[in-house]
Amino acid sequence: MTRAQLDKKPVDVASMFDTVAEKYDVTNDVLSLGQDRLWRRAVVKAVDAKPGERILDIAAGTGTSSEPWADQEIEVVPADFSLGMLRVGRRRRPDMAFTAADAMNLPFADESFDVVTMSFGLRNVADAETALREFLRVTKPGGRLLVCEFSQPVNKVFRTVYSNYLMRALPTVARRTSSNPDSYVYLAESIRAWPPQGELARIVEAAGWQQVGWTNLTGGVVALHHGTKR
């Protein structure tokens, strides 16, 4: 079975996600105790897309994160570099424009989108700041960024409990639900190694985004980072 490492070589990460594509959504629902549904709704609310806007949903996987906009008849492009994920998504939702794309080298023209959003994918990119600059390039002036990513719980006691769950319980549960449970060891490690909210905000600003801030969800387990293009 394929398991990516923390150097996050694109071919390794893509191959890993290819192996978990079929059961990815079900496994996430189980591992998050259903919280992933609440997080997705929070993303949709924060983006606040309007008819006529065009959204790039990068690292969309099977398209679960893109469906709310498609269902509202708002143009959304679900993009991912895992062909396995895209195949599952196209089978589920042939009406959506699934596109193979590398976050660090997007196949889109400058100023193509009103909104760029990425849920639970930025920490899997080899160079987050490079990806964020690419997001800026394809965003129209005045456009918006919304990054939903695992973060650090603000309560120290809860942070300890959460960290123990990640490294011990998560891989155990994944063995019962995932087609590649070893991949969830990498996912747990990547979450623990990811920078806290304030540090990520500084990376977003360094990439050129303005009015950067964040909102914590589930006590900081997840954070929504947002910004605008000048």
Disulfide bonds with the S-S distance in Angstrom:
none
